[in-house]
Amino acid sequence: MRGLVIKNTGSWYTVLTDDGPTVDCKVKGNFRIKGIRSTNPVAVGDRVTINDENWITAIEDRKNYIIRKSINLSKQSHILAANVDQAMLVVTVSKPETSTTFIDRFLASAEAYRVPVILLFNKSDLLSGPLAQRQSDLLLLYRSIGYECRAVSAETGDGIDALRPLLAGKITLLSGNSGVGKSTLINRLVPDACQRVADISDAHQTGMHTTTFSEMIPLSPALPQGEGTPSAGIPPLGGGKEGFLIDTPGIKGFGTFDMEREELTSYFKELFEFSRQCRFSDCTHTHEPGCAVLQALDDHLIAPSRYQSYLSMLDDKDENKYREAY
């Protein structure tokens, strides 16, 4: 029997079968995917085969996935979701502040697997003065690079309706740091989703985890829940105009996985454009003479924050780097 993984709790998986009902499944402890060392070999969005005993026995080839390096196990990866049409990264400039390093690492990983990204700047209602200017500057920066950017307030609902056409008919991965308002956003987009929300830590101005597992949520009203299934009903897949959100737990750091140094420039859109003019084809854009990227940086055509993110990712082969989040 074949189906779609719509929920992953870490101990079991909910699979929406092609015949309609959902089934709770598990995988063997030694389950591996073509050599990928992953903390979660099966991800939400995977198409799988299950046997009569509700064990997942095979995963179909993925068209793409978003992956990051595991914080505690630096030689392994964590797959956020598979087979997505796009990703929406929720960021905030305050309470908590999303670093540009985090944003750029996510964008580079998405570029590596050709996943379009929408940057959603949430909590705009809380901003004034320098913070409002900071958000305006970031919107200008990422729009100039070519990314779709929106400023919204999930709390007040401002700008939320304008997101619906961007999400219609697509499977969208929703990601971001803890506390940026992903659950509040989902409750706005899907009122009957009933996602739990929590306050920001006063001590550190960081988010507290409320989502503890990954789940695919339909943007259309859920169908009646099947008896014995732990998840809300999922409308039939296949061309529906409503679309789906894949909700994921908040993450602190985003370590890139399986990226070669010589490929990295191509995952930064503006650096790649200037790199074509470099004197040497194997230029690392750090010290070489005739480097067009360094010249563009001097000419203020590349944002220093983007270049610093690029440099930090050049050092990702240092396996001790991910023992602590950043």
ABEGO torsion letter per residue (X at the ends): XBBBBABBAGABBBBBBAAGBBBBBBBBAABBBGGBBBABABBBGBBBBBBAAGBBABBBBBABBBBBBBAABAABBBBABBGBABBBBBBBABOBBBBAAAAAAAAAAAAAAGBBBBBBBBGAAABBEAAAAAAAAAAAAAAAAGBBBBBBBAAAGBGAAAAAAAABGBBBBBBEBBGAGAAAAAAAABAAAGBBBBBBBAAAGBBBBABABBBBBBABBBBBBBBGBABBBBBBBGGBAAEBBBBBBBBABBBBBGBBAAAAAAABAAAAAAAAABABAABAGAABBGBAAAAAAAAGABBAAAAAAAAAAAAAABAAAAABBX
